[in-house]
Amino acid sequence: MIFGEAEIQQFLRLAQRGTEEKEREGALVSLRRGLQCPETQQTFIRLEGSIRTLVGLLTSNQALLQLEAARCLHELSHSEQSAVVEACLPATSYLLTYLSGHSSDFIELCLYTLGNLIVESEAVRRQLLPQGIVPALAACIQSPHLTVLEALGYALSQLLQAKEAPEKIIPSVLGSTLPQHMLQLLQPGPKLNLGVAVEFAWCLHYIICSQVNNALLITQGALSTLGLLLLDLAGAVQRTEDAGLELLACPVLRCLSNLLTEAAAEAVGGQLQLRDERVVAALFILLQFLLQKQPSLLPEGLWLLNNLTANSPSFCTSLLSLDLIEPLLHLLSVSNVVSVLVLTVLCNVAEKGPAYCQRLWPGPLLSSLLDTLAFSDTEVVGQSLELLQLLFLYQPGAAQAFLQQSGLQALQRHEEVAQLQDRVHALQQTALHG
């Protein structure tokens, strides 16, 4: 609904000076509907005193007018125009103050509005940090209301994605009580709420990616909490068709993958405080679930499996003892990205030496490798060559079996590819001369 200056002025006048509260509230409702339209938003911010009037109503002592004024600001906060967002700057300190109020609906609205303003404008973020947004959010996280917690997770995730977050925001978040409370909200159990958990799992992901102080998160129990949540998710996808579990699986898998690359997390088995087999079995349940529900998320699970198996013989042993090599090979047909990750995990296992290669070979692995050598993707073929090199090195008879299955012809396809030439030649020599 497009309103001109005269109509907007009329609504603001009525909202300020209407004789009855219902009339004043009605004027703000009409204005709010108009502010859903970008043209009306532009006209509104050009009008002198319009934001000041809205802030005046926001700070009035009449709850219904306050709520409608906050809703008008919320509509403005959705704008993709920085001028509209920055026009809301005078309201931010009040929105922050109201986070300590008593109405959960009002707090929720303030949080979503702040979250929208944060994501669109560096000027807003510059103003909010000294005003104390991090302590205000830390106080909110103790709310008993799930709707408030979900809105808080949204606002915090917007703040953590700012380009200046690693230097200016994340250190103060890590210095607050927010991380401990986030981890509590991610504890599996009957109190776990999917919407809240999704928001805070993404918050944790942004913090971990910043690499500001992941060792602190690990000492606070992030790995064990996320590991238990992984097991819980695997159980949940087996029990229910409930849509939305993949929304939580994605950030949980990413958080675990990135934490495992930390030097402080090198003792993977000990840090996870879980039996290796449970983690690997849970991960495969989730991989099968993602294959059905959202194959685009398969790389997330496989990247975690890669990080688990890269430096840990015990996780490689679990993969073999649970007979999971064949299900892993079935994923080779999904996409090139997935194929590279599957082959990388198999390389991790093969690298552990003769005993591991003996358990890998031959099974369906040889025919699968011959299939991947028919791919045109250089990265897939390169990773296949890497795996073959390890098998030839550690598994007597692998080279002979490869030759008998027309392996040399499969290699010849790639003799002219610059990035692969050296490895193809080396494999041909090994296969022929041992």
N, C-alpha and C positions, 0 to 999 in steps of 0.2 A: 504494500500500500504506500504510494508516494504522497507525502504531504509537503506543502509549500511552507514558506516562512510564516505566513499569517496563521495557518492552522497550528503550527508548532507553538507559536507564541500564545495562541488562544489556550492550548492544552496546558502550557506551563503556568499561565495566569490563573486558570481554573484550579490547577493543582495547588498553587500557592494560596489563593485567596477565595476559593470556593466557599459558599456558606455552609455546606454540609460535607461531612467526611466522605459520604458515598459519592458525591459529585467530584470531589477532589481525587478520590481513588480511581473513579471512572475515567477521568482525564488522563491519568498516568497509564491506565490500561490501554487506552487508545493510542497514546504516544508510544508505548512499548511495541504495540503491533506495527506501528509505522516504522519504528527503528529496526525492524527486521529487513528493511529494504535499504540497500547501499546508498541510493540517491537521497533518501530521507536522512540517513546518518550524516552525509556530507552537508546537507542544508542545516541540520541541527548544530553541528560543531562550528559552522560559520556564524551562527547567531550569537551576538554578544550576550554574555551572561547565562547562556543555556546550561552549560556544565555547572556553573556556580549555583544555579537554581536547583539542579538535580542533586548536587551535594548537600545543599541546604535541606532538601526533603529527606535525603538519606540520613541526615543527622537529627531529624525531628524526633519528638518524643511520642509520635503516633506510629505504632507497630505496622499497621497496614500500609501506610504511606511509605514508611521506610522500606518495606518489602518490595513494593511496586517500583520505587526509585532504584533499588538494587537490581531488579529485573530489567529495568531500562539500561542500566550500566552493563548488565550481562549481555544484552543484545549488541550494544556498542563494542563490547570486548570480542565479539565474533568477527569483527571487521578485518579484512586483509589489508586495509589502508593504514599505514603507520600514523598518518595525521589523526585519524579517528581514534586509534588506540592511545596515542600520546595526549590527546585531549582529555582522556580519563585520568591522567596523572594526579590531579588534585584529590581524586577519590581514594587513591590507594592506601593512604595512611588510615583512613576511616575503615576501609575493608579489612585491613590488618587488625585494627582495634576490635572489630566485631567478631573476630575469630574466637575471642574469649567470652562471647555472649552465652546465652542460655537456650536460644532457639536452634535446634539442630538443622531445621530447614533453612534458616537464615545463614548459618555458618556454612552449610553445604553450598549455597548460592554464592557466597563471598569467595569460597575456595575455587569454584569453577571459574568465576570471573577473574580472579587473580591468575589462575593457570592460563587462561586465554590471553590476558594482557602480557604475561611474562614471555610467552612464546613468540609474540609478535614484535616486541620492542626492547632493545638494549637500554633505552632511556628509562623504561619502567623498571627493569632489573637493577639499574644503577641506583634508582631511588629507593627500591624496596629493601636492598641489602642493609644499608645503614639504619633503615627504619625497623629492622629486626625481624625480617621474614622467617629466617631459620629458627630462632627461638619460638616464634609464634606457631610455626608448623610442628615443632617438637612438642609444644603444649597440646596441640590438637590431636596428636596421635594417641593420646590416652582416652579419647572419646569412646563411650560405649556404643555409639551409633554407627552401624555399618555404612550407611549412606555418607556420613561425614568422613569416615576412613577412606572410602573409595574416592571421594572428591579430593581428599588430602593427597592420596597417592597420585592422582592426576596432576594436581598443582605442583607437587614435588618433582614428578617426572619431567614436567615442562622446564622447571628450573634447572634440573640436572643436565638437560640437553643443550643448554646455552653454550656458545663457543668459548666463553670465558669461564665456564664451570670448573675445569681442573685447577685453575689458579685462584679463583675468587670465591667459589661457592662450595665445592666439595670438601675442602679442608674444614670449613666451619660445620658442614653437615656431619662429617666424621667425628668432629669434636663434640657433637651434641649427643643426646640420648636417642636420636632417630634410628641409627643402625640396629641397636639392641631391640628396639620396639618393632622395627621392620622384620627382624629375624623371628621374633615371637609370633608375629602375624602370619609367618610362613611355616610355622610348626604344624606338621600334619596332625589331624585329629578331627573330632566332631565340630570343633569351633572354627575350623578353617573355612573361610568364605571365598568362593572362586573369584568374584569381582575384585575384592580387596587384595587377594593374593596376586592376581595378575598385575595390578597397578604397582604393588611394592616389589614384585619380582623384576619388573622393568626398571624401577628405581635402582635396585641393587645392581642390575646389569650396567646401567650408565655409570654408577660409581666404580664398579670393577674395571670397566673399560678405560676409565681415566687413569688407572694405575697410580693413584695418588698415595694410597696406603692399604694395599690389599692384605698385607700381613696382619694389620689390625683386625680386618674382617675375619680372617682365618682364626685368630686368637679368640674372637668373640663367638666362634662356632659356626661360621657361615657354611663351611664344607659339610659338616655333619648334618646341619639343618637341611641344606639343599639335597644331600644324599638321601636322607629319610623322606623328603618330599618326592624325590624321584621314585622311590619304592612305593610310596602312597599313590602317586599318579598311575603307576603300572597296575596296581590293584584296582584303581578306580576305572580305568579303561576296560578292564576285564569284566567289571560288575555292571557297567551302565553304558547306555548309548548317549548319555548326556552330552549335548553339543557344548563346545566351549573349552573342553579339557586341553585341546591343542593350543589354545591361547595361553595357557599357563605353561604347557610343556616347552614352548619355544624359549621364553626367557630363562627358565630353570636350566635347560640344557646349555644355553649360552653362558650363564653364570658359572656353572660347574666347569665347563670347558676352559674358560678364561682363568678361573682360580687355579686350575691344575697346572697352568703354565708358570705360576709363580714359584720362585725359588723356595719360598717358605712352605710350599705344598709338595715338595719333592717326595716325601714319604707318604705317597698317595694312600696306600692301604691303611696306615695308621691314622692319617688325617680324616679319612672318611668314616672311620670307626664302624665300618660295616664289612661283612664278609664279601670278598671279591665276587663270588658267584652270585650273590643276591643283586649286586649292582649291575653286573653284566646281563643277568636274566631279565631284570627290570627294563634295562635299556633296549633289549630285543623285543620285549612286549610293546614298548613305545614305538619302536621302529615299524613293527607290523601295523600298529594303530595309525601311524602317520602315513604309511603306504596307502592305506584305505581312505583316510580322511583328508590328508593334506600332504601329498608327496613333495611339495616344494619345501617342507620343513625337514625332510630326511637328512639333508647335509648337516643340520644342527646336531642330530643324534649321532651321526657318523663321525663328526668332528670331535665330540666327546669321547667316543670309543677310541679314536686315534690318540687322543691325549692320555686316556687311561692305559692303553697298551704300549705307548711309545717307550716308556722307561720302566715298565713293570712286568717282569716275567710272570708274576702270579696272575695278573689279569689276562695275559696271553694263555696261561694254563686253563683258566676258567673258560675262555672262549672255546678251547679244544675239548675240555672234559664235558661241556654242556652240548657238544655236537652242533655248534652254531656256525660252522664254516659254510655248510650248504645253504642255510637261510641267507647268509651274507652274500654268497655268490648269486642268489636269485635277484639281488638288487642291482646287479650289473647292467640289466637292461633298462633301468629307469631313466637315466640321463648320463651325460658325460661327467658332470660334476660329481654325481653319486658314484660312478664307476671309479673315478680317480681316488675318492676317499675309501672305497671298499678295498681297492688294491693297495692303498697306503697302509691300512690296518693289517692286511695280509703280509705286507713287507715287515711291519713291526713284529709280527709273530715269527716270520722266517729268520729275521735278524738275530733272534735269540739262540740260534745254533742248530746243530744236527738233530737233537732230540725233538725239537719243535717241527723242523721240516719233515721229519719222518712221519709225524702225525698229520701233517698237512697233505702228504702225498700218498697215492695219486688221487684217489677219490674222484670227485667231479672237477678238481682244480685244473687238470691239464686241458680238458676240452673247453673249459671256461676261458683259459688263457689263450687258447688258439682262436676263440671267438673274439676276444678283445683285440687281438693282433689284426683282426679284419676291420677294426674301427678306423675312421679317417682322422679322428682327433689325436693330435700329437701328444697331448698330455696323458691321455689314457694309454696310448701305446708305450710311451716312455715309462710309465709306472709298471706296465706289464713286463717290459724288458728288465726293469729293476728287480721285480719279483723272480723272474726266470733266472737272473744272475745269481741270486741268493740260493735258489733251489739247486742249481747246477753245482754251486760251491759246497753245499752242506748235505745234499741228498744223493748218494750213489745211485746211478741208474736213471736219474731224472733226464739227463741230456739224451741218453739212448732212447728213452720212451718218447721224448720230444721229436727226435729224428724219425722214429717209426710212424709218428702221426703227421707226417708232412710239415714238420716245424720249419725246415729250411725255406720251403716255399712261402710260408707265412712271413718269415723275416725278410725275404727278398722284396716284398711290397714296399718296404721302408728304407731300402738301401740308398735312395736318392734324396731322402729328407735330411736336410742339413743338421737339424738338432738331434737327429737319431742315429746318424751314420756311424759314429764311433762305437756306440753301444751295440748296434746291430752287428757290426764287424766283430766286436769282442765276443759276442754270444755265438756267432757262427764258428769262430775259432775254438771256443770252449766245447761246443757241441760236437765238432768234428774231431778235435784232437785231445779233449779232456784236460 
